[in-house]
Amino acid sequence: MIFFTLKIVLAAIIIAFASWLSGQNPKIAGFIIALPLVSLIAIAFSYYEHNDIEKTVLFTKSILIAVPVSYLFFLPFFFAKSFNMNFFLIYGTGLGFIIVGYFIHKYITNFL
């Protein structure tokens, strides 16, 4: 239970820091969030917790495939001005694209 709590606190600190920094310096905050910090931490925790290299490798491959697919979420933000979209429409469209991305990820990972 202590290890689980540590994982929650660490993730919360990273998210809270990036959120705060986005108000001070959005470009640096975006760069920090783009770093695979969460992946690095999750991969290490996963291996430590399960001690199974095969599952860890599969987990890492899944992340590698998911990263470019997850970029679909950001597409509506690039076209928001062109289509005069409000925030909720942009965000909702991005979430819709993520759902499509999930099925793309699921299809690709079936070959791993």
Backbone as a printed PyTorch tensor [residue, N CA C, xyz], in Angstrom:
tensor([[[  0.8270,  -1.1970,   0.0000],
         [  0.0000,   0.0000,   0.0000],
         [  0.8710,   1.2610,   0.0000]],

        [[  2.0200,   1.2200,   0.6690],
         [  2.9070,   2.3840,   0.7080],
         [  3.4730,   2.6520,  -0.6810]],

        [[  3.8360,   1.5950,  -1.4060],
         [  4.3770,   1.7460,  -2.7580],
         [  3.3310,   2.3590,  -3.6870]],

        [[  2.0960,   1.9140,  -3.5710],
         [  1.0010,   2.4460,  -4.3830],
         [  0.7940,   3.9330,  -4.0860]],

        [[  0.8220,   4.2960,  -2.8220],
         [  0.6670,   5.6950,  -2.4230],
         [  1.8200,   6.5410,  -2.9580]],

        [[  3.0350,   6.0100,  -2.9160],
         [  4.1920,   6.7090,  -3.4590],
         [  4.0070,   6.9890,  -4.9530]],

        [[  3.4910,   6.0050,  -5.6820],
         [  3.2620,   6.1770,  -7.1120],
         [  2.2350,   7.2800,  -7.3650]],

        [[  1.1770,   7.3090,  -6.5710],
         [  0.1420,   8.3400,  -6.7210],
         [  0.7230,   9.7250,  -6.4480]],

        [[  1.4700,   9.8550,  -5.3740],
         [  2.0540,  11.1530,  -5.0010],
         [  3.0270,  11.6430,  -6.0750]],

        [[  3.8750,  10.7730,  -6.5650],
         [  4.8500,  11.1580,  -7.5890],
         [  4.1520,  11.6250,  -8.8690]],

        [[  3.1590,  10.8790,  -9.3160],
         [  2.4150,  11.2630, -10.5230],
         [  1.6970,  12.5940, -10.3100]],

        [[  1.1020,  12.7630,  -9.1400],
         [  0.3840,  14.0080,  -8.8420],
         [  1.3270,  15.2080,  -8.8320]],

        [[  2.5070,  15.0310,  -8.2870],
         [  3.4830,  16.1270,  -8.2420],
         [  3.8990,  16.5300,  -9.6600]],

        [[  4.1510,  15.5670, -10.5120],
         [  4.5510,  15.8710, -11.8950],
         [  3.4350,  16.6210, -12.6220]],

        [[  2.2160,  16.1370, -12.4990],
         [  1.0820,  16.7800, -13.1700],
         [  0.8360,  18.1720, -12.6090]],

        [[  0.8530,  18.3000, -11.2890],
         [  0.6120,  19.6040, -10.6660],
         [  1.7000,  20.6080, -11.0400]],

        [[  2.9500,  20.1650, -11.0700],
         [  4.0440,  21.0610, -11.4350],
         [  3.8980,  21.5370, -12.8770]],

        [[  3.6100,  20.6200, -13.7910],
         [  3.4590,  20.9960, -15.2020],
         [  2.2720,  21.9310, -15.3850]],

        [[  1.1910,  21.6740, -14.6760],
         [  0.0170,  22.5420, -14.7540],
         [  0.3490,  23.9470, -14.2550]],

        [[  1.0430,  24.0350, -13.1310],
         [  1.4470,  25.3370, -12.6020],
         [  2.3970,  26.0360, -13.5720]],

        [[  3.3710,  25.3070, -14.0850],
         [  4.3580,  25.8800, -14.9860],
         [  3.7270,  26.3680, -16.2870]],

        [[  2.6330,  25.7600, -16.7050],
         [  1.9830,  26.1770, -17.9510],
         [  1.4910,  27.6170, -17.8720]],

        [[  1.2140,  28.1000, -16.6720],
         [  0.8230,  29.5000, -16.4940],
         [  2.0210,  30.4340, -16.5030]],

        [[  3.1760,  29.9270, -16.1100],
         [  4.3890,  30.7370, -16.0460],
         [  5.1410,  30.7230, -17.3770]],

        [[  5.2930,  29.5290, -17.9330],
         [  6.0450,  29.3690, -19.1750],
         [  5.4610,  28.1760, -19.9490]],

        [[  4.4140,  28.4020, -20.7620],
         [  3.7290,  27.3100, -21.4430],
         [  4.6250,  26.4760, -22.3580]],

        [[  5.6290,  27.0980, -22.9630],
         [  6.4940,  26.3480, -23.8760],
         [  7.3350,  25.3220, -23.1150]],

        [[  7.8960,  25.7190, -21.9980],
         [  8.6940,  24.7760, -21.2010],
         [  7.7980,  23.6980, -20.5980]],

        [[  6.6100,  24.0980, -20.1310],
         [  5.6720,  23.1180, -19.5650],
         [  5.2870,  22.0800, -20.6140]],

        [[  5.0340,  22.5280, -21.8410],
         [  4.6990,  21.5980, -22.9190],
         [  5.8410,  20.6360, -23.2080]],

        [[  7.0580,  21.1650, -23.1750],
         [  8.2220,  20.3120, -23.4110],
         [  8.3550,  19.2650, -22.3110]],

        [[  8.1680,  19.6770, -21.0670],
         [  8.2750,  18.7440, -19.9350],
         [  7.2160,  17.6480, -20.0450]],

        [[  6.0010,  18.0270, -20.3780],
         [  4.9370,  17.0330, -20.5020],
         [  5.2130,  16.0810, -21.6670]],

        [[  5.8540,  16.5920, -22.7230],
         [  6.1590,  15.7440, -23.8790],
         [  7.2600,  14.7280, -23.5750]],

        [[  8.0640,  15.0020, -22.5640],
         [  9.1060,  14.0410, -22.1860],
         [  8.4470,  12.7600, -21.6870]],

        [[  9.0880,  11.6510, -21.8770],
         [  8.4720,  10.3990, -21.4400],
         [  8.6560,  10.1440, -19.9380]],

        [[  8.4760,  11.1930, -19.1270],
         [  8.6590,  11.0490, -17.6780],
         [  7.7290,   9.9980, -17.0870]],

        [[  6.4640,  10.0840, -17.4530],
         [  5.4990,   9.1370, -16.9020],
         [  5.8290,   7.7260, -17.3780]],

        [[  6.2140,   7.5910, -18.6340],
         [  6.5810,   6.2680, -19.1450],
         [  7.7960,   5.7130, -18.4100]],

        [[  8.8060,   6.5530, -18.2300],
         [ 10.0070,   6.1030, -17.5140],
         [  9.6580,   5.5950, -16.1200]],

        [[  8.8590,   6.3510, -15.4290],
         [  8.4740,   5.9860, -14.0620],
         [  7.6040,   4.7210, -14.0740]],

        [[  6.6090,   4.6780, -14.9640],
         [  5.6880,   3.5370, -15.0010],
         [  6.4000,   2.2450, -15.3960]],

        [[  7.3230,   2.3310, -16.3360],
         [  8.0630,   1.1300, -16.7510],
         [  8.8950,   0.5910, -15.5890]],

        [[  9.5870,   1.4770, -14.8940],
         [ 10.3950,   1.0430, -13.7460],
         [  9.5200,   0.4670, -12.6360]],

        [[  8.4180,   1.1500, -12.3210],
         [  7.5070,   0.6490, -11.2890],
         [  6.9170,  -0.7040, -11.6910]],

        [[  6.5380,  -0.8390, -12.9610],
         [  5.9490,  -2.0820, -13.4320],
         [  6.9210,  -3.2490, -13.2630]],

        [[  8.1580,  -3.0350, -13.6850],
         [  9.1370,  -4.1160, -13.5510],
         [  9.3950,  -4.4340, -12.0770]],

        [[  9.5380,  -3.3900, -11.2670],
         [  9.7930,  -3.5930,  -9.8430],
         [  8.6480,  -4.3630,  -9.1840]],

        [[  7.4300,  -4.0150,  -9.5690],
         [  6.2450,  -4.6040,  -8.9500],
         [  6.0050,  -6.0500,  -9.4110]],

        [[  6.2080,  -6.3310, -10.7060],
         [  5.8710,  -7.6460, -11.2500],
         [  7.0910,  -8.5210, -11.5320]],

        [[  8.2610,  -7.9030, -11.6420],
         [  9.5110,  -8.6280, -11.8920],
         [  9.3910,  -9.6030, -13.0720]],

        [[  8.7810,  -9.1000, -14.1620],
         [  8.5490,  -9.9280, -15.3440],
         [  9.0080,  -9.1460, -16.5700]],

        [[ 10.1750,  -9.4870, -17.0970],
         [ 10.7610,  -8.7480, -18.2080],
         [  9.9020,  -8.8400, -19.4650]],

        [[  9.2680,  -9.9890, -19.7170],
         [  8.4340, -10.1390, -20.9120],
         [  7.2490,  -9.1800, -20.8860]],

        [[  6.5910,  -9.0840, -19.7390],
         [  5.4640,  -8.1530, -19.6150],
         [  5.9450,  -6.7080, -19.7140]],

        [[  7.0940,  -6.4310, -19.1500],
         [  7.6430,  -5.0760, -19.2070],
         [  7.9760,  -4.6850, -20.6440]],

        [[  8.5500,  -5.5960, -21.4020],
         [  8.8780,  -5.3280, -22.8050],
         [  7.5860,  -5.1120, -23.6110]],

        [[  6.5800,  -5.9430, -23.3890],
         [  5.3010,  -5.7830, -24.0840],
         [  4.6540,  -4.4430, -23.7100]],

        [[  4.7120,  -4.1000, -22.4430],
         [  4.2030,  -2.8140, -21.9500],
         [  4.9000,  -1.6610, -22.6640]],

        [[  6.2050,  -1.7430, -22.7990],
         [  6.9930,  -0.7000, -23.4480],
         [  6.6750,  -0.6120, -24.9380]],

        [[  6.5120,  -1.7400, -25.5990],
         [  6.1320,  -1.7320, -27.0140],
         [  4.7650,  -1.0750, -27.2000]],

        [[  3.8600,  -1.3630, -26.2980],
         [  2.5330,  -0.7580, -26.3580],
         [  2.6150,   0.7620, -26.2310]],

        [[  3.4790,   1.2250, -25.3360],
         [  3.6830,   2.6720, -25.1760],
         [  4.2390,   3.2690, -26.4630]],

        [[  5.2190,   2.6000, -27.0530],
         [  5.8320,   3.0950, -28.2880],
         [  4.7890,   3.2690, -29.3930]],

        [[  3.8670,   2.3570, -29.4940],
         [  2.8050,   2.4580, -30.4950],
         [  1.7850,   3.5240, -30.0970]],

        [[  1.4870,   3.6190, -28.8200],
         [  0.4590,   4.5450, -28.3490],
         [  0.8690,   6.0130, -28.4650]],

        [[  2.1480,   6.3040, -28.3420],
         [  2.5790,   7.7070, -28.3600],
         [  2.1840,   8.4090, -29.6570]],

        [[  2.5720,   7.9090, -30.8330],
         [  2.1510,   8.6300, -32.0430],
         [  0.6350,   8.6170, -32.2490]],

        [[ -0.0250,   7.5250, -31.8500],
         [ -1.4790,   7.4540, -31.9860],
         [ -2.1370,   8.5090, -31.0920]],

        [[ -1.5610,   8.7490, -29.9220],
         [ -2.1460,   9.7240, -28.9930],
         [ -2.0770,  11.1490, -29.5190]],

        [[ -1.2120,  11.3960, -30.4830],
         [ -1.1270,  12.7340, -31.0720],
         [ -2.4130,  13.1340, -31.7860]],

        [[ -3.2490,  12.1600, -32.1040],
         [ -4.5320,  12.4720, -32.7290],
         [ -5.3380,  13.4600, -31.8890]],

        [[ -5.1820,  13.3860, -30.5720],
         [ -5.9060,  14.3010, -29.6860],
         [ -5.6110,  15.7640, -30.0190]],

        [[ -4.3970,  16.0500, -30.4320],
         [ -3.9700,  17.4330, -30.6430],
         [ -4.3720,  18.0070, -31.9980]],

        [[ -4.7840,  17.1740, -32.9320],
         [ -5.1330,  17.6590, -34.2690],
         [ -6.1770,  18.7800, -34.2690]],

        [[ -7.2730,  18.6550, -33.5320],
         [ -8.2720,  19.7330, -33.5690],
         [ -7.7230,  21.0850, -33.0800]],

        [[ -6.7340,  21.0630, -32.2090],
         [ -6.1700,  22.3150, -31.7130],
         [ -5.4520,  23.0820, -32.8260]],

        [[ -4.8870,  22.3560, -33.7890],
         [ -4.1990,  23.0030, -34.9050],
         [ -5.1790,  23.6500, -35.8750]],

        [[ -6.3880,  23.1040, -35.9510],
         [ -7.3630,  23.6130, -36.9070],
         [ -8.4480,  24.4590, -36.2490]],

        [[ -8.3380,  24.7020, -34.9640],
         [ -9.3660,  25.4200, -34.2180],
         [ -9.6200,  26.8180, -34.7800]],

        [[ -8.5760,  27.5260, -35.0770],
         [ -8.7270,  28.8920, -35.5770],
         [ -9.3510,  28.8950, -36.9740]],

        [[ -8.9270,  27.9690, -37.8130],
         [ -9.4480,  27.8870, -39.1810],
         [-10.9500,  27.6140, -39.2020]],

        [[-11.4100,  26.7780, -38.2660],
         [-12.8210,  26.4090, -38.2260],
         [-13.6070,  27.1870, -37.1570]],

        [[-12.9590,  28.1650, -36.5240],
         [-13.5960,  28.9980, -35.5060],
         [-14.2830,  28.1430, -34.4270]],

        [[-13.5290,  27.2280, -33.8390],
         [-14.0530,  26.2920, -32.8520],
         [-13.8310,  26.8260, -31.4340]],

        [[-14.7950,  26.5670, -30.5440],
         [-14.5960,  26.9350, -29.1400],
         [-13.8570,  25.8030, -28.4270]],

        [[-13.4450,  26.0550, -27.1960],
         [-12.6250,  25.0910, -26.4620],
         [-13.2990,  23.7330, -26.3200]],

        [[-14.5710,  23.7260, -25.9390],
         [-15.2420,  22.4550, -25.6750],
         [-15.4040,  21.6200, -26.9460]],

        [[-15.6090,  22.2660, -28.0770],
         [-15.6800,  21.5480, -29.3420],
         [-14.3150,  20.9820, -29.7190]],

        [[-13.2710,  21.7820, -29.5250],
         [-11.9050,  21.3130, -29.8000],
         [-11.5770,  20.1080, -28.9250]],

        [[-11.8150,  20.2710, -27.6300],
         [-11.4840,  19.2300, -26.6610],
         [-12.2990,  17.9630, -26.9280]],

        [[-13.5820,  18.1200, -27.1630],
         [-14.4490,  16.9640, -27.4360],
         [-14.0460,  16.2390, -28.7080]],

        [[-13.6970,  16.9980, -29.7400],
         [-13.2320,  16.3800, -30.9900],
         [-11.9360,  15.6140, -30.7410]],

        [[-11.0370,  16.2070, -29.9580],
         [ -9.7890,  15.5270, -29.6050],
         [-10.0520,  14.2230, -28.8700]],

        [[-11.0010,  14.2380, -27.9390],
         [-11.3540,  13.0070, -27.2150],
         [-11.9320,  11.9610, -28.1700]],

        [[-12.7240,  12.4230, -29.1340],
         [-13.2460,  11.5030, -30.1490],
         [-12.1270,  10.8670, -30.9580]],

        [[-11.1420,  11.6800, -31.3120],
         [ -9.9860,  11.1530, -32.0440],
         [ -9.2030,  10.1490, -31.2030]],

        [[ -9.1530,  10.3750, -29.8960],
         [ -8.4550,   9.4330, -29.0060],
         [ -9.1740,   8.0810, -29.0010]],

        [[-10.4920,   8.1140, -29.0580],
         [-11.2490,   6.8590, -29.1120],
         [-10.8950,   6.1030, -30.3940]],

        [[-10.8370,   6.8130, -31.4980],
         [-10.4170,   6.2000, -32.7580],
         [ -8.9850,   5.6700, -32.6050]],

        [[ -8.1280,   6.4750, -31.9720],
         [ -6.7420,   6.0720, -31.7430],
         [ -6.6380,   4.8080, -30.9150]],

        [[ -7.5260,   4.6390, -29.9600],
         [ -7.5210,   3.4230, -29.1430],
         [ -7.6980,   2.1920, -30.0230]],

        [[ -8.6300,   2.2610, -30.9620],
         [ -8.8780,   1.1090, -31.8310],
         [ -7.7050,   0.8800, -32.7920]],

        [[ -7.0760,   1.9490, -33.2190],
         [ -5.8630,   1.8070, -34.0380],
         [ -4.7820,   1.1000, -33.2240]],

        [[ -4.5930,   1.5420, -31.9810],
         [ -3.5970,   0.9410, -31.0770],
         [ -3.9190,  -0.5350, -30.8420]],

        [[ -5.1810,  -0.8190, -30.5830],
         [ -5.5950,  -2.1990, -30.3250],
         [ -5.3020,  -3.0750, -31.5360]],

        [[ -5.5710,  -2.5790, -32.7300],
         [ -5.3250,  -3.3280, -33.9610],
         [ -3.8280,  -3.6120, -34.1300]],

        [[ -3.0070,  -2.5790, -33.9590],
         [ -1.5570,  -2.7400, -34.1500],
         [ -0.9510,  -3.6620, -33.1040]],

        [[ -1.3690,  -3.5050, -31.8400],
         [ -0.7700,  -4.3240, -30.7720],
         [ -1.1730,  -5.7970, -30.8560]],

        [[ -2.1850,  -6.1120, -31.6290],
         [ -2.5270,  -7.5270, -31.8090],
         [ -1.4340,  -8.2880, -32.5380]],

        [[ -0.5380,  -7.5690, -33.2060],
         [  0.5640,  -8.2050, -33.9360],
         [  1.8280,  -8.3570, -33.0990]],

        [[  1.8110,  -7.8700, -31.8550],
         [  3.0050,  -7.9630, -31.0030],
         [  3.1480,  -9.3320, -30.4010]]])
